[in-house]
Amino acid sequence: MPLTLNESEVEFIAIRAQGAGGQNVNKVSNAVHLRFDIAASSLPDEIKGKLLALRDQRISSDGIVVIKAQKHRSLERNREDGLVRLRELIAAAAFVPIVRRPTKPSRSSQRKRVESKVKRGQVKLQRGRVTE
């Protein structure tokens, strides 16, 4: 079941990006703060619980995910980058590892292993010095 993220639940705030920006540095707000309220979202309850239990600095104590996206020079590409990172965070919380069932070697495989070890040991014994 693929999870769908309702973009109306995500709030975007345009901010000024850090770092060098040339002539546009003081004029253009092209970085994005993405805010996503986990409790008010339409996600399933078990995923909400896993998200809130994550020890991630992007999740506040109020249960709001804040992602700052400023990799790109355009506001729209930063919005997309923030949404991709939010989807990755939700996918990581939704991931359920496959439970490993311990297995046991069969009786015949155990017997074959021991027989091959004995045979190999006999070959090694015959390599010794010949005394007559």
C-alpha positions, 0 to 999 in steps of 0.5 A, spaced: 500 500 500 503 506 497 502 512 502 500 518 499 502 525 502 496 530 501 500 536 499 494 541 502 497 538 509 504 541 508 505 548 509 511 552 505 514 558 508 519 562 503 525 564 507 532 567 505 537 562 504 544 562 507 551 562 504 553 566 498 548 569 493 551 574 489 546 580 487 540 576 489 542 575 496 538 580 499 532 581 494 530 574 493 527 569 498 528 562 495 529 557 501 523 554 503 521 552 510 516 546 510 512 544 516 508 538 517 503 537 523 504 529 524 498 529 529 493 533 524 495 529 518 491 524 514 497 518 515 495 512 518 495 512 526 501 507 526 505 511 522 504 517 526 506 513 532 512 511 529 514 518 526 513 521 533 517 516 536 523 517 531 529 521 534 530 526 529 532 533 530 527 535 524 521 533 529 519 538 534 516 536 541 510 538 538 510 533 533 511 538 527 516 536 522 520 542 520 525 541 513 529 547 511 530 546 503 535 551 500 540 546 495 537 549 489 537 557 486 529 556 485 524 556 490 520 551 486 525 546 486 527 547 493 519 546 494 520 539 491 526 537 494 523 539 501 517 534 499 522 529 497 525 529 503 519 529 507 516 523 503 523 519 505 522 521 512 515 518 512 517 512 508 523 510 513 517 510 519 513 506 515 518 501 513 517 494 516 523 489 516 522 482 514 522 478 521 528 472 520 526 465 522 532 461 524 533 455 520 536 449 522 541 444 517 538 438 515 540 431 518 543 429 511 547 435 510 550 435 517 552 428 516 555 429 509 559 435 512 562 431 518 564 425 512 567 430 508 571 433 514 573 425 516 575 424 509 580 430 508 583 428 515 585 422 512 588 425 506 592 429 510 594 423 515 597 420 509 601 425 507 606 424 513 613 421 512 614 414 510 617 409 515 619 402 513 
